[in-house]
């Protein structure tokens, strides 16, 4: 089982770290079996700040996904609807244990030279 490095807006990273956001939404899911997300906090931080265990990958219609995950979405319904506009399937990574890094890391520490638009597989 692998890992992916994923770019996330700092306000969402904060909610993941404080436990109020337990689902990370995506329009595409990794095709390989993955066990964790390496969290890259985008501008202005631009650092890798934590690793999150993936408990489950959920694929549902946007309406059903919101019903199942909204209590710990960490986002507003309007933001969710805009993100999944015109999508038939919506994905969510259900997050388990979160391990914040004491010292944030650089992308180069993972052999990566640029922040991925969506995600990138890492070892």
C-alpha atoms as one frame of an Amber mdcrd trajectory, in Angstrom:
protein
   0.000   0.000   0.000   1.295   3.384  -0.985   1.018   7.031  -0.134   0.080
  10.142  -2.039   1.210  13.700  -1.487  -1.751  16.023  -1.810  -1.937  19.826
  -2.051  -4.427  21.372   0.381  -5.344  24.988   1.109  -3.963  26.107   4.529
  -7.418  26.825   5.987  -8.462  23.222   5.241  -5.157  21.884   6.591  -5.857
  23.675   9.860  -9.276  22.020  10.105  -7.777  18.601   9.376  -5.201  19.136
  12.118  -7.802  20.277  14.676 -10.129  17.358  13.836 -13.070  19.365  12.495
 -12.430  18.151   8.924 -12.277  14.363   8.720 -12.865  14.033   4.984 -10.713
  15.275   2.134 -12.797  15.721  -1.015 -11.500  15.110  -4.508 -12.884  14.972
  -8.033 -10.551  12.027  -8.743  -9.250   9.317  -6.462  -5.933   7.519  -6.642
  -6.156   4.371  -8.736  -3.574   2.521  -6.630  -4.332   1.267  -3.141  -3.089
   3.927  -0.744  -2.864   3.964   3.024  -2.051   7.601   3.760  -2.007  11.190
   2.561   1.082  13.316   2.913  -0.355  16.821   3.390   1.263  19.726   1.561
  -0.040  23.089   2.781  -0.172  25.450  -0.198   0.751  29.141  -0.322   1.747
  30.982   1.776   3.213  28.089   3.831   4.377  25.848   0.959   5.482  23.016
   3.260   4.633  19.386   3.943   3.057  19.503   7.395   1.458  16.157   8.263
   0.530  12.622   7.311  -3.030  11.330   7.556  -4.142   7.711   7.631  -6.784
   6.843   5.036  -9.511   4.760   6.642 -11.679   4.531   3.535 -12.114   5.973
   0.054 -15.761   6.850  -0.561 -17.195   7.237  -4.076 -20.817   8.385  -4.296
 -22.994  10.888  -6.064 -22.279  14.368  -4.684 -25.679  14.431  -2.946 -25.114
  11.090  -1.215 -21.532  11.950  -0.311 -22.638  15.183   1.364 -25.326  13.328
   3.357 -22.749  10.825   4.583 -19.885  13.220   5.358 -21.262  16.707   6.048
 -20.988  16.527   9.864 -17.181  16.452   9.591 -16.724  18.056   6.178 -15.005
  21.171   7.504 -16.518  23.116   4.593 -19.757  24.858   3.686 -22.354  23.153
   1.461 -21.998  25.943  -1.125 -18.242  25.282  -1.444 -18.909  21.530  -1.760
 -21.567  22.089  -4.447 -19.274  24.396  -6.442 -16.408  21.912  -6.220 -18.488
  18.987  -7.487 -20.596  20.945  -9.982 -21.554  18.788 -12.996 -19.903  15.693
 -11.460 -21.734  12.383 -11.327 -19.285  10.843  -8.846 -17.600  12.593  -5.922
 -14.776  11.142  -3.835 -13.778  11.568  -0.215 -10.829  10.205   1.693 -12.021
   9.385   5.202  -9.136  10.378   7.435  -8.027   8.439  10.489  -4.991   9.191
  12.638  -3.305  12.494  11.783   0.408  12.864  12.472   1.536  16.497  12.340
   5.237  17.004  11.673   7.160  18.861  14.395   9.311  20.317  11.642   7.501
  20.973   8.315   9.262  19.416   5.334  10.090  20.646   1.856   8.781  18.957
  -1.289  12.376  18.119  -2.237  12.524  15.878   0.863  10.135  13.621  -1.084
  11.987  13.977  -4.373   9.319  16.336  -5.708  10.185  19.628  -7.388   6.703
  21.204  -7.662   3.388  21.120  -5.832   0.968  18.734  -7.528  -2.330  20.107
  -8.905  -4.134  17.133  -7.457  -1.809  14.497  -5.996   1.363  12.538  -6.678
   2.356   9.047  -5.553   5.279   8.942  -3.101   7.271   6.154  -1.457
